[in-house]
Amino acid sequence: MQSKGGSGESASSQSPRNPSPKKAERPPVLKKFKTISPDDPRPTPHFHGPLFPAVRRVTSLPSSSDRRCSVDADASAKNSSGSNVSNNLNNVDVNNLSNRDWMYPPFLGPHAARNRVVTVKAASKSPSPGSGERLPDGVRGKVVHEKQKTDTATNKEEVKILASQVSTTTMTTQSSSVSSSSGRRARGVKLKRYFIFSSIIFSCIFPVRYVIHLRDKVARLEEENINLRRWCSEIDVVGNNSSGVLQPEDDSSFHFFNNADSRTVALYTVVITLVMPFVLYKYLDYLPQIKNISKRTKPNKEEVPLKKRIAYTVDVCFSVYPYAKLLALLFATVFLIGFGGLALYAVNGGSLAEALWLSWTFVADSGNHADSVGTGPRIVSVSISSGGMLIFAMMLGLVSDAISEKVDSLRKGKSEVIEKNHILILGWSDKLGSLLKQLAIANKSVGGGVVVVLAERDKEEMEMDIAKLEFDFMGTSVICRSGSPLILADLKKVSVSKARAIIVLASDENADQSDARALRVVLSLTGVKKGLRGHVVVEMSDLDNEPLVKLVGGDLIETVVAHDVIGRLMIQCALQPGLALIWEDILGFENDEFYIKRWPQLAGMQFEDVLISFPDAIPCGVKVAADGGKIILNPDDNYVLKEGDEVLVIAEDDDTYAPGSIPEVRRVDFPKVPELPKYPEKILFCGWRRDIDDMIMVLEAFLAPGSELWMFNEVPEKERERKLIDGGLDISGLVNIKLVHHEGNAVIRRHLESLPLETFDSILILADESLEDSVVHSDSRSLATLLLIRDIQSKRLPHKDTKPTSLRLAGFSHSSWICELQQASDKSIIISEILDSRTRNLVSVSRISDYVLSNELVSMALAMVAEDKQINRVLEELFAEEGNEMCIKPAEFYLFDQEELCFYDIMIRGRQRQEIVIGYRRANSERAIINPRKKSEPIKWSLDDVFVVISSGS
């Protein structure tokens, strides 16, 4: 027993206490399990179990009425130690306890308001000796009265056991009681709501059912009354009854709607229909709860309310189905007509058909309700007219929205383009204006064409920008659409599969981002299901990214690297002044350009005869059909054209030339004048381009040994070398040129004055890489650098002659600062990379630089390749540092001074030098003439004249 008591003490010490002692607690329910007779000589058994219930003994004290003994718990609440508890128990008069009395332990605190003790009757059968039954879990302990002779130590030990059990079960009882009470409260609320909802439904349905019952009863009574009259009357009731009130009516489809009871039913139906939406809106969320109660299932707390689900379904229907709004309006109109007709039938005396027609007139024309008579008809008619006005307003809103949406779709460029054989331009840049101009000129001969522009801009903005060009498109239609070239749906919208040519413009971002976007556009084009009918011309910004785009696009892709074309052209113009103007004449469609066409009548002729067979064109090469369509520029004279070969010519348009008879020319050998030897040159680069390493390689191929290349920019010298090496340039392998580095700002005068500007043969002002995103800033910097360099040169160079020596300076008669700059320009060649045409006008007016207009030249090249993809091979060879090139040669190579020759004679003498003469520039002219019209007319030439030729470069 002592060991058991010890375990009871430990359990009591570890049991949780009441966290809120201020709240009243219900005393534990104590149950009595066993009754042991005091005369039983067997030892008092101890019942094993987790709760260690107490044991009660039956004493031999005289029986008394049921009395309950309470111990003063005020003192025990402050002191819960075992000694105090035992002292309190010793103060209890044991003799006054009966066999059924229970003792509440004082260490449990004061009694609650609902203090009760559960008394359990004694077992009918005493346990057998030595039996040790194990009680179930959760049984509350019992306080058992011992004999009067039981010693105090035993009582103390039993009290400790009781304390440990009661403290454990108190918390369990409290939590279970709280949860059960909350569950009962929730069920009560649900039942109350269910009762209210059922009552409302019953109050709405029961009157209708009662009215119908009364109507059936009245009908039966009328029929019985008629039968009684028939039986009682001596005459025929059917034939002679004049009243006809009690006769049954004729059976028709409107039998139910032609009596007073049917009007009552209609009135109740209208009332219920009006009340039901409010009831459903109020108690719609309780329907799932009623369903769960009827099925006895637990409600799901995460379930979305039914009202929200219905609203979401309606929203989805209106968003997904375009005709949902129209159908909803139609349903509302039909419902209002039917509901209004039923209400009019209930308050008027007419038939149901007349009520429905009257309801329609109220809906269609709200002024018809003015003739209504009576309070009820007027209320109903006003209600129907109000609903009709609302429906009419909704219909106007839907029609207005549909029209606005269609107009907005047209205005924003979302409609589909139904065209074929058109040119599609993807993207938007500053080159678009000049590109549209060149395409319009190219289509002039066919009466104009169609050009579609797809860009991520608003359609109105694009049309406004195109209108600002103030250019006559000569019958060419320009259609703008707003969309992304990366989305197949937008590409389908502009009929991408039916276009004869697609031009992908580089964006105004930096080179890497622009090329990355072009690559994504090419991937989108390759994903078109119907395929592409035409070829794709892609404008690239960096030469290193060109192979990747060609790898993705395949044979359909033709690339034009803008930076590379402009860089090579700048170098050619720096070495040969005036070449920029010639390239503008050849690349643009305004004058003469390249065309390739097949002429069967030329098969079997040698190229030297073909060369003079076109009076309005100049043959430049042959497209060999047997070699897979390879284009050979400047072929040998003895090359014989075969069947299927095509001739590359320079002509005004594709329909302005044709082969003719071979003219008579003087084939006289002219003494070959040797080429002028190359001398070392000194060139200055102002600025830094991302492809400057490629420009250095081109200069290495063109310049003589001993040349110097000065590089003046803000990039540190060590970083320059690193960038050049990363670009693939072998600095140590340069043989002809020497790099000289200077660091400074090209728009600061003192930095430029530190350079020997008067000693340079050519100065190239490059568009700086740091400003490639902004055309205006780049051109402003280039123009400022140009003016500063020319001003410094004019101060340093000696003035030998203050008068203009050529017609180039004849426009300025006054000795002004611009005249000084022009004189300085005669001493040195400056090539400026100009991107905007507005800046070009400033430079051309001042006439202080042999300029290059980058955007316009690139646009010309793009337009030519878009019209004929084969021209790209010609341009690539002419811009390359190897192979054939376009150059300017002096007249002494082909004639004597003041010799009179026709242009055909000059072409024949040019063939002796393996060159094709395509034009000339007279000494007193500013522009060259390409493809002269009267080639057989003799002209007296001067040694100051120059000729434009295509040379093999050998």
Summary of the structure (lengths in Angstrom):
residues: 954
radius of gyration: 54.7
end to end distance: 124.3
largest distance: 165.5
contacts: 2789
relative contact order: 0.05
helix: 48%
strand: 12%
